Amino acid sequence: MQAASALALDMHHDPYPSRVTVFDIMQSFTSNWPRALWLAVDARGLTLLRRGARAALVSHDHDQLLAVSPAPRALLLVTRADRKHAKLVLSTDQAYQIATLIKDYIEAVRGPVSPAVAEPSGAGARPS
């Protein structure tokens, strides 16, 4: 994880550096990338990188995230860029941690976020 620490220090060349949290993840949605990747999350957004490398494969600002949906061993991210939508399915045991971190960053900038998945009918409903 020493390389991940170096990445966190060098990821953004910015006069206002932000804290970057790096997660080990696996992907199988494209054969153009290695299966084992790093997911870096900071106040600006998220970045997927090859493990051990600093060059981004793809980056998305938080405002490009349409949905973040964790499951026990996977994380679904739905993004938009240039009028296109993409679904990224990442395998990780830290899906809930990652989703909470992303939600916290978004709420710090935009205010409260609606849940990615609506509650079942009747759950949490207000009486009329």
Secondary structure as GFF3:
##gff-version 3
##sequence-region A 1 128
A	DSSP	alpha_helix	2	10	.	.	.	ID=ss1
A	DSSP	beta_strand	21	27	.	.	.	ID=ss2
A	DSSP	beta_strand	36	41	.	.	.	ID=ss3
A	DSSP	beta_strand	45	50	.	.	.	ID=ss4
A	DSSP	beta_strand	56	61	.	.	.	ID=ss5
A	DSSP	three_ten_helix	62	64	.	.	.	ID=ss6
A	DSSP	beta_strand	65	71	.	.	.	ID=ss7
A	DSSP	beta_strand	74	81	.	.	.	ID=ss8
A	DSSP	beta_strand	84	91	.	.	.	ID=ss9
A	DSSP	alpha_helix	95	110	.	.	.	ID=ss10
###
